[in-house]
Amino acid sequence: MQSSKRETKRHLWPSVAPPLLTIDGIGTRPPGCWKMLTVAVCMAFLACLQAQELQGHVSIILLGATGDLAKKYLWQGLFQLYLDEVGKGYSFSFHGAALTSTKQGQELIAKVLESLSCPEDMEPGRCAELKGQFQRLSQYRHLKTNEDYMALSKDIEAQLQHEGLQEAGRIFYFSVPPFAYADIARSINSSCRPGPGAWLRVVLEKPFGHDYVSAQQLATELGSFFQEEEMYRVDHYLGKQAVAQILPFRDQNRKALDGLWNRHHVERVEIIMKETVDAEGRTSFYEEYGVIRDVLQNHLTEVLTLVAMELPYNISSSTAVLQHKLQAFQALRGLQKGSAVLGQYQAYSTQVRREQQKPDSFYSLTPTFAGILVHVDNLRWEGVPFILMSGKALDERVGYIRILFRNQAYCVQNEKRWVVDQSQCLPRQIIFYIGHGELGSPAVLVSRNLFRPSLPSKSWKEVEGRPGLHLFGRPISDYYAYSPVREQDAYSVLISHIFHGRKDSFITTENLLASWVFWTPLLDSLAQEVPRLYPGGAENGYLLDFELSGAQLRFCQQQLEQLVPGPGSAPMPSNFQVLTAKYRESPLISAWPEELISKLADDIEATAVRAVRRFGEFHLALSGGSSPVPLLEQLATGHFGFPWAQTHLWLVDERCVPLWDPESNFQGLQAHLLRYIRVPYYNIHPMPVHLHQRLCAEEDQGAQMYASEISALVANSSFDLVLLGMGTDGHTASLFPQSPTGLDGTQPVVLTRSPYKPHQRMSLSLPLINRARKVAVLVMGRVKREITMLVSRAGHEPKKWPISGVLPSSGQLVWYMDYEAFLG
């Protein structure tokens, strides 16, 4: 019995070699042995083929199959997937689905399938054969109701049973508007999921919400039907060959880049997408989204994370890549109004009026151009500006990512003697050229005076010289330049990644929400901002050029603009000078926001210089909130003569949260001022709201501790300058109406309760504020107009209007109001 088993085993694949026969010293096997080996090899080959067949059947359902995106890109992408995967062990069926009637849908799909093309290097006969196969595997069906999805699932199951196939999985590609997502998702989840052991992949197209709240709502809704690993949110920019090469390039050139890819060597990063077309025909979409939501919040931000993220040890790990991208999102510094410059091409409002039947008096505030300054707050990128820019009706169509390196060399030889690959005085840059423009195709370019890069030779080739071609001010010969061996459409790349389950090329729910957390505050602050008008195309000239000004952007050309066409020019900010007057019997300074902040910053510096000259130190108490942010940034970046070394910084009030919490006033001071200036750490005095692992507990006596610190360091407890704001309810510091705490009495520092979250606060009291040598009250924005009017008529009523109780006993009170708060 044992002998029989052994013989059977040997028949399948010999485990013991038959004895050798020797003829003239040369070893040969018996003739029967070769026959056995041949049989074994054939059986192994057949087993491999059988294993391939057993990989299973994939059904791909394209929803919105007759739409523009599907006709232009998606059907071609699915055909390319079939060309790539045919013969590799999977069988396919392609279902084009839409709300169009069956007959009309079949006709439309037939036209699209006929227009499909093969790669240039494919033999025509082979192309025709595969195209015919793909057409036979593709069919149109009307999908609308739950019953339609149930019928589709039964048809797939019947096909599998009829052909003896095992199901590998199903892909549903949502090429439909987001408002349709929920109903489709519900139908798929309840009636069209594949059976046990097969996977489901659901592909979603942007927009993924309009802001953080809507994105979260959509994500929650989809999350009730699908698992996170089943959802593939598409950003087609991640399929562009130059963009898809960023991480592999960084990985393959780690040795050369390790010492360069950081704040010590990178001067700035530019992430650009320019378009020559305008929004005509798409104004209904554009009015809702604008250029920031359409391009910057998604495409350009995704690219930014690929450049800025820490490089995982293994870039093939989707989990590691996505986690490092999320960390990059979390390191982005919050955007302020001054982080952006906006424009709108002149014909846009006319197009909106025509396409949406708006009245002749309608003028849109939707930006069609935006430049945004982004900073990444970590050790690698601290201080390096990332410039994101996109716009319509510009002078050229081009997209690129440009990493410009610092040039700290001085070359003694004349410029004519500089050698391209040796001179450190020539510009040093790495460019991921997305396409179009002067070059016309995707490319990776590295300055020859940096290093010779390594790229995969099977997919990238060195570009031949093109005499006369210049890129970024240098001839193409100054670069090591590489282009793809075969250009691929972004959707073809991404559809392949979906099929193979590569999640790193797509946007997770967590990363999506992190992006909206970053962008939503800026979008809210810009909602009423008037964009600069530009004529479009080459006529734009220098009108949209912008420059870095500290932590802000501004247009290079400061011009008078006629925002509302008509017989006369509308008054503009530059038509007004700083206005001085009286408000509540105290000096009032009023101006447009920029001029007002500039004036207040100048006044604070002058006060500081006088105090240091007289007393040797300057004690400044600052309020929290959003109003002082532009002032802090102005002081940080535009006042190099400020005596910071002799300045003590105090807080007027603080929210009862840990100091590192984003809600903390101290965190705002750190983000917008302290990180840019050199103040001795012992001159910085945060309020002690977090003691013994508790927040603002009475028994911890944090208020008394702060009062003692003030008494010990500030002469007569009289600050040199206190900066206050005024809330829409008349509160100031954290002293609120109908709450007597801190309005009188002997306690210099008090715990108060706010009607707004977080409710617990610590604040300087009104008596302590009124001991200051100077108090400045900053009031900005149209929302403050009503309270400004009410307080102007009020007497000394601190219990009703706490701000009315601010009147320094032996110092000066000055009001700083912008025109919107003062004049409405």
VEXFI-970578 format. One record per residue (C-alpha): x, y, z; residue in three letters. Coordinates in steps of 0.1 Angstrom, whole numbers, plus 5000, padded with zeros to 4 digits. Layout:
XYZala/...
END
This chain:
500050005000met/502950235008gln/504650144976ser/501450234956ser/501250584972lys/504850644965arg/504450544928glu/501450764924thr/503251064939lys/506251004916arg/503851004886his/502751354894leu/506151504901trp/509151274908pro/510351314943ser/513351094938val/515451114906ala/515750794886pro/519250634885pro/521650774859leu/523050564831leu/526650654822thr/527950624787ile/531550734782asp/531350914815gly/528351134804ile/525251104826gly/521851044809thr/518450944822arg/516350654809pro/513950754781pro/510850704803gly/512150974827cys/512051244800trp/508451154793lys/507551174830met/509251514832leu/507351644801thr/504051534816val/504851704849ala/505752034833val/502652024811cys/500451954842met/502152244861ala/501552474831phe/497852374829leu/497552424867ala/498852774863cys/496352844835leu/493552694857gln/494652914886ala/494453224864gln/490953124853glu/489953084889leu/490853444897gln/487253524889gly/484853754871his/484654134876val/481554334868ser/482054704862ile/479054924863ile/479455284850leu/476655504863leu/476155814842gly/477555624812ala/476155864787thr/477456184804gly/480356404792asp/482956264816leu/482155904807ala/482155974770lys/485456174771lys/487455974796tyr/485855684814leu/484955444786trp/488455484772gln/489855414807gly/487755094810leu/488954984775phe/492555044785gln/491954834817leu/490654554795tyr/493654584772leu/496054564802asp/494354274819glu/493054054791val/494553714794gly/495753754829lys/493153544846gly/490053764850tyr/486853774829ser/484954104826phe/481554244819ser/480954624815phe/477554774822his/476855124811gly/473955264832ala/471955584831ala/468455724833leu/468255754794thr/465755514777ser/467155174767thr/467055244730lys/468655584731gln/471255464757gly/472255174735gln/472755404705glu/474855654725leu/477055374740ile/477455214706ala/478855544693lys/481255584722val/482555224719leu/483155274682glu/485355584690ser/487655394714leu/491355384705ser/494355154712cys/497855254721pro/499955364691glu/502355074694asp/499554804692met/499254614659glu/495954724641pro/494654364637gly/495154294674arg/493554624683cys/490454544662ala/490154204678glu/490354334713leu/488054624706lys/485454384692gly/485754174724gln/485254484746phe/482154594726gln/480554244730arg/481254254767leu/479754604771ser/475954664773gln/473654944783tyr/470954924809arg/468455164824his/469055184862leu/466855394884lys/464755204910thr/465754954936asn/464154684914glu/466454774885asp/469554714908tyr/468054394920met/467554284884ala/471154374875leu/472454164904ser/470353864893lys/471653904857asp/475253904869ile/474653594891glu/472953414862ala/475853494839gln/478253354865leu/476253034869gln/475752994831his/479453034824glu/480752854855gly/482553154868leu/483453254903gln/482853624912glu/485853824921ala/484154164927gly/482054454914arg/483054814907ile/480455084906phe/481655414891tyr/479555704902phe/479855954872ser/476756134885val/476056454906pro/476556414943pro/472856474951phe/472256134935ala/474855944956tyr/472555854986ala/469755694966asp/472255494944ile/474255394974ala/471155274992arg/470055054962ser/473554904958ile/473854824995asn/470354664997ser/470054494963ser/473354474943cys/476154374966arg/478354084954pro/478153754972gly/480353625000pro/484153624992gly/483853884965ala/484854254969trp/482854574963leu/484554894951arg/482555224948val/484155504929val/483055864937leu/483756184917glu/484156534931lys/482756764944pro/482756604978phe/480856874996gly/480857254995his/482457305029asp/483357105060tyr/479757065072val/478356945039ser/481356715033ala/480956555067gln/477156515060gln/477856345027leu/480656125042ala/478356015071thr/475555925046glu/477855725024leu/479455565055gly/476055425064ser/476055215032phe/479755135025phe/482855045044gln/485855285042glu/487855035022glu/485055004997glu/485055374987met/487455524962tyr/487155904959arg/488756024927val/490956324923asp/492056284887his/495156494893tyr/496556194913leu/496455994881gly/498456254861lys/501856094853gln/504056374867ala/501956394899val/502056014903ala/505856024900gln/506356264929ile/506555994956leu/508555734935pro/510956014925phe/511456114962arg/511855744971asp/514355654943gln/516455964950asn/516455954988arg/520155974991lys/520456294970ala/517256454984leu/517656375021asp/519856685028gly/517956915003leu/514256855009trp/513857095038asn/513557455050arg/517357505050his/517557455013his/514157504997val/513357874990glu/509757814979arg/507357564963val/504957664935glu/501957444927ile/500257594896ile/497357514873met/496557774846lys/493757764821glu/493057964790thr/489357874788val/486758054808asp/483657934827ala/481157994799glu/478557714798gly/479457614834arg/478557924854thr/475857754874ser/478557514888phe/481057794891tyr/478758024910glu/478357754936glu/482057654938tyr/484457904924gly/488157844917val/489157764952ile/486657484957arg/487057364921asp/490857334919val/492757444950leu/490857264978gln/491356934960asn/493856904931his/496457144943leu/496157054980thr/496556684972glu/499756774953val/500956984982leu/500656685006thr/502756464982leu/505556724983val/505356815020ala/504656475036met/507256275054glu/508355995031leu/507255655044pro/509855375046tyr/507755175021asn/505855384996ile/504155074983ser/502155065015ser/498855245009ser/498255265046thr/501555425053ala/501155675025val/497655785035leu/498755815071gln/501656035062his/499456255040lys/497056305069leu/499956415091gln/500856665064ala/497256805065phe/497456835102gln/500657035100ala/499157305077leu/498957645093arg/495457795093gly/494658035065leu/493758395070gln/492058645047lys/495458795039gly/496658455027ser/494758494994ala/494558724964val/491458684942leu/490558784907gly/487658754883gln/487758784845tyr/485659074833gln/483158884811ala/482258644840tyr/479358844855ser/477858904820thr/477958524814gln/476258454847val/473558704839arg/472958554805arg/473058184815glu/471158214848gln/468758494838gln/470058734864lys/469059104863pro/471359364847asp/472259494881ser/473759154892phe/477559144898tyr/479158814910ser/481758794937leu/482858444927thr/486558434921pro/487858284888thr/491458334899phe/493158274932ala/496658274946gly/497058124981ile/500058135005leu/500257815026val/502757735054his/503557395068val/504257415105asp/506757145111asn/510557125115leu/511057025078arg/509157315062trp/508857595088glu/509057925070gly/508957785035val/506157945014pro/503957704994phe/502257904966ile/499057754952leu/497657934921met/494957864896ser/492758064873gly/490658074842lys/491058304812ala/494758324817leu/497558364791asp/498457994788glu/497357644797arg/499957474819val/500357284852gly/503457224872tyr/505057174906ile/508257374910arg/510557334940ile/513057624939leu/516157574960phe/518057854978arg/521157984960asn/523658094986gln/526758074964ala/528758364950tyr/530658284918cys/533858484912val/534058394875gln/532158594849asn/528658444841glu/529858354806lys/532258104821arg/529757924843trp/529457554835val/525857434836val/526357114856asp/528957264880gln/528057634887ser/526157674920gln/525158034909cys/522657904883leu/519057844895pro/518557504912arg/515157354908gln/513157034905ile/509957064883ile/507156804879phe/505656934847tyr/502056814845ile/501556904809gly/500657154781his/502557484781gly/505857514762glu/506857154768leu/503457014757gly/503756684777ser/504456554812pro/508056564823ala/510356564853val/513156814852leu/516156854876val/518757134873ser/522056984862arg/523857164891asn/521756964916leu/522156594908phe/521456344880arg/518156184891pro/517155824890ser/513855734873leu/512455394862pro/513855334827ser/510955114816lys/508455404821ser/510555724818trp/513055824791lys/515556114789glu/514256394767val/516256494736glu/517456844734gly/515157104718arg/517157414708pro/515457744716gly/513157594742leu/513357774776his/511557674808leu/511557894839phe/514158124825gly/516657864815arg/517257664783pro/516057304784ile/519757194782ser/520157324818asp/518057034830tyr/518156664832tyr/514756614816ala/512656294814tyr/509256224799ser/507055914800pro/507855634775val/504055614769arg/501755894779glu/498655774797gln/495455954805asp/494856014843ala/491655824843tyr/493155514827ser/495855514855val/493255554883leu/490855294869ile/493755044869ser/494555144905his/490955084915ile/490954744899phe/494154654918his/492854804950gly/495555074954arg/493955304979lys/496955554981asp/495855714948ser/492455814963phe/491056034990ile/489955885023thr/487156025044thr/489656135070glu/491856315045asn/488856475029leu/487556615061leu/491056735071ala/491256925038ser/487857095044trp/488857185080val/491857365065phe/489957545037trp/486457625051thr/487557915074pro/489258095045leu/486358045022leu/483958185049asp/486258495054ser/486358555016leu/482658515009ala/482058895006gln/485558984992glu/485459174959val/487859004934pro/490159204912arg/488859224876leu/491059124848tyr/490459134810pro/491558774803gly/494358614782gly/497458804772ala/495859134780glu/496159054817asn/499659184816gly/501059234851tyr/497559284867leu/497458954885leu/501158934896asp/501358904934phe/504058904960glu/504758774994leu/504459035022ser/505458865054gly/502758605061ala/500458745035gln/500058784997leu/499259104979arg/498959214943phe/502159384930cys/500159654913gln/498059864936gln/495460014913gln/492160194914leu/489559954902glu/486060034889gln/484159744905leu/480659844893val/480759974857pro/478960304852gly/479360664844pro/481560744874gly/484160544894ser/483060384927ala/484960504957pro/487760274967met/489860224998pro/492760424984ser/490360724979asn/490060765017phe/492760885041gln/492960785078val/490160965096leu/490561105131thr/487561215152ala/485961145186lys/483960855198tyr/482460845234arg/484561155241glu/487860965233ser/490060985202pro/488860775172leu/490960665143ile/489060515114ser/490360375081ala/490060085057trp/491259765074pro/494759765059glu/495460125067glu/493860085102leu/496059785111ile/499159965098ser/498360275119lys/497660075151leu/500859875146ala/502860195142asp/501260345173asp/502060035194ile/505660035182glu/505960405190ala/504460345225thr/506860055230ala/509960255220val/508960545244arg/508360295273ala/511660125268val/513460455266arg/511860575298arg/511460265319phe/513760005303gly/510759775295glu/507359755278phe/504359575292his/501759485265leu/498459305273ala/496759145243leu/493159025238ser/492358705219gly/489858635191gly/490158685153ser/490259075152ser/493859105164pro/495258845140val/496059085112pro/497659315137leu/499859045152leu/500958935118glu/501759305109gln/503859345141leu/505559015134ala/506559075098thr/506659455093gly/508159605124his/511859525126phe/512659805149gly/510259685176phe/512059645210pro/510959275215trp/513859195238ala/512559445263gln/508859365258thr/506659165282his/503658995267leu/500558945288trp/497058815280leu/493959015286val/491758705287asp/491958335281glu/489558045274arg/489757765299cys/491357515276val/494857375275pro/497357625260leu/498057395230trp/494257385221asp/493357565189pro/490757755209glu/493357895232ser/494158265229asn/497758185238phe/497857945209gln/496758225186gly/499458445200leu/501958175193gln/500758105158ala/500658465146his/503258645166leu/505658455189leu/506958215163arg/508258505142tyr/509858725168ile/512558695195arg/511058765229val/512858615259pro/510758325271tyr/510658465306tyr/508958775292asn/505958575280ile/503158535305his/500358305296pro/497358285319met/497557985343pro/494157825333val/495557465333his/496857365367leu/496957025384his/495456865353gln/492357085358arg/490957385339leu/490157705358cys/489357535391ala/488757785419glu/490757585444glu/493857605421asp/493857985425gln/495058055390gly/493558405389ala/495258495421gln/498558355407met/498358575376tyr/497458885397ala/500558825419ser/502758785388glu/501359115374ile/501959285408ser/505459165410ala/506559255375leu/504359545363val/504959875382ala/501859985400asn/500059705380ser/499759955352ser/500259805318phe/501860035292asp/499259935267leu/496159715268val/494659605235leu/490859525237leu/488159435212gly/484359485214met/481959195209gly/478559235191thr/476959215226asp/479159495240gly/481459255259his/485259325261thr/488059095273ala/485958815289ser/483659045307leu/480158985296phe/476759175299pro/474459095329gln/477458935347ser/478959145375pro/482158945378thr/485159155371gly/483259485365leu/484259625399asp/485859515432gly/489459455442thr/490259135423gln/492659215394pro/492058885377val/488858695377val/487158375365leu/484058455343thr/481458265324arg/480858335287ser/477558275268pro/479758125240tyr/481657805241lys/484057735258pro/482057895286his/484757915313gln/487158205310arg/489858395329met/490058775324ser/491659085336leu/489059285356ser/487759625345leu/489559805374pro/492959655364leu/492359745327ile/491560105337asn/494960135355arg/496760105321ala/498660405307arg/496960345273lys/494060135262val/493460075225ala/490059925214val/490159765179leu/486659725162val/486459575127met/483859445103gly/480259525092arg/478859295119val/480059545146lys/478159845130arg/475059795152glu/476859765185ile/479060065175thr/475960275172met/474360145204leu/477560205225val/478060555210ser/474760655227arg/475260465259ala/476460625292gly/478560445318his/476660115319glu/479259835323pro/476659585335lys/474759625302lys/477659715280trp/480959615296pro/482959805270ile/481360125283ser/483160075316gly/486560115299val/487960455309leu/491560465321pro/491860655354ser/495060825345ser/495760695310gly/494460735275gln/491760555256leu/491860535218val/489360375195trp/490460215162tyr/487560135139met/487460035103asp/484960215080tyr/482559915079glu/482259915117ala/482060295119phe/480060385088leu/478460065078gly/
END
